[in-house]
Amino acid sequence: MRSVQRVSKKNSVKTQKERVESGALLVSLKPAGYPLRSSLHEYPEVFENNVFEFYAREQWNGVVVQSGEYLFDRRMFPDFAFKVVNVMPEGSVIGQSTVFLIEDVNNEEVLPEPSNNVTFDDVIGQDGAKHKCKLIMKFLDDPEQFGKWAPRNVLFYGPSGTGKTMLAKALASATDVPILPIKATQLIGEFVGDGARQLHQLYDRAEELQPCIIFIDELDAIALDRRFQELRGDVVEIVNSLLTEMDGIEAREGVCTIAATNRIESLDPAVRSRFEEEIDFILPDSKERLAILESNIATFPVELEEDVNLKTLAEKTEKFSGRDLVEKILKSALHAAILEDSLVGNKHFEEALKRTAASSLFKNSDEGMFT
């Protein structure tokens, strides 16, 4: 942000003078954060709006403001940025009559996911995971009975597409409690401190709704082993905030954190040690793959040819997750049949398998399986 000289040279002297004289009527700001991280920096909050308004007028008097740009504090919290959300009129100059509005960084309410109809029966297989989830159900039904022995932090781990998210939703549905889902990648904000504030806000909201489930997907995005963090950006501040919440320094009664990862071996040991329970999700066996195929094909808008053998398809899709079966095989075959205005047949499944094998992701899908 610069002073009056920043006004475009294309503007006439008269226009610039008019802007200086009239000044900005209103400037709406939102705390944005520091451009760089330091352990010595704290995130300032506006405590008294009237005092801040006087402070802002004195500090930024004569500065030209545009929506989307930033104003930097130069006194109490040097280099702390405020984002200019709105200016009336645009491109005007801050003066002694400018009114400042400060938007709360937490004004975006964290909302629970709408009620869902996912049940444990919808998650085919994963009997071991379902059995362990009964403990979480008992906790959510009566958090007080567990005391300090509550399963507050649970880690779901296993291959992608094996039902981790579905089981978390089923757990929330079975216990009739709200679930607050978030992807760990969403916590990595533009400015240092964004993710930590968002995380604390998430737990504050969960405590208000308790009993409640917080579901953090793709945990490895922020909790990567510290030996590798320099390769992917520094997220120590977010991890430290997560550890603080999980450690229960501030008691969050009735809040259960469920995190999910496909790469448990890459998690930082400090993070992994905070989980009281680790629940393994495995790839479906042949019988479970058949059940997944039958369940999803039942919703096809196009019928199958009579000679389609789903059991054979299930046997030849070893190492496929439920998501792989749906997205790579069933959906591909269905779309091909719709384009041809035909029933879904063996050839469509055959072609889908060939394309999947060609991607080098799967090596066990045989050509000519229906011949």
KADATA-V240765 format. One record per pair of residues at least 24 apart in sequence whose C-alpha atoms are under 6 Angstrom apart, sorted by the first residue. I is the first residue (numbers start at 1). J is the second residue. If there is no record, write none. Layout:
I & J
I & J
This chain:
1 & 71
3 & 62
3 & 63
3 & 64
4 & 63
4 & 64
19 & 92
20 & 93
23 & 92
23 & 93
23 & 94
23 & 95
24 & 88
24 & 92
24 & 93
24 & 94
24 & 98
25 & 88
25 & 98
26 & 87
26 & 88
26 & 98
26 & 99
26 & 100
27 & 86
27 & 87
27 & 100
28 & 85
28 & 86
28 & 100
28 & 101
28 & 102
29 & 82
29 & 83
29 & 84
29 & 85
29 & 102
30 & 82
30 & 83
30 & 102
30 & 103
31 & 82
32 & 81
32 & 82
32 & 83
33 & 80
33 & 81
33 & 191
34 & 80
37 & 192
53 & 100
57 & 96
61 & 94
61 & 95
62 & 93
62 & 94
63 & 93
63 & 94
64 & 91
64 & 92
64 & 93
65 & 91
65 & 92
66 & 90
66 & 91
112 & 178
112 & 179
112 & 180
113 & 179
118 & 170
119 & 170
120 & 170
125 & 288
129 & 279
140 & 211
143 & 254
152 & 256
152 & 257
153 & 257
153 & 275
153 & 276
154 & 258
154 & 275
154 & 277
154 & 278
155 & 258
155 & 259
155 & 260
155 & 278
156 & 260
156 & 279
157 & 260
157 & 261
157 & 262
157 & 280
157 & 281
158 & 262
158 & 280
158 & 281
159 & 262
160 & 262
161 & 321
161 & 322
161 & 323
162 & 321
162 & 322
177 & 212
178 & 212
179 & 212
179 & 213
179 & 214
180 & 214
181 & 214
181 & 215
182 & 216
183 & 216
183 & 217
184 & 217
184 & 218
184 & 219
184 & 221
185 & 221
195 & 238
196 & 238
196 & 241
207 & 252
210 & 254
210 & 255
211 & 254
211 & 255
212 & 255
213 & 255
213 & 256
213 & 257
214 & 257
215 & 258
215 & 259
216 & 259
217 & 259
217 & 260
218 & 260
218 & 261
219 & 260
219 & 261
220 & 267
223 & 267
223 & 268
224 & 266
224 & 267
224 & 268
225 & 266
225 & 267
225 & 268
283 & 321
286 & 314
286 & 315
289 & 314
290 & 314
303 & 343
304 & 343
304 & 344
304 & 345
305 & 343
305 & 344
305 & 345
308 & 346
316 & 365
317 & 365
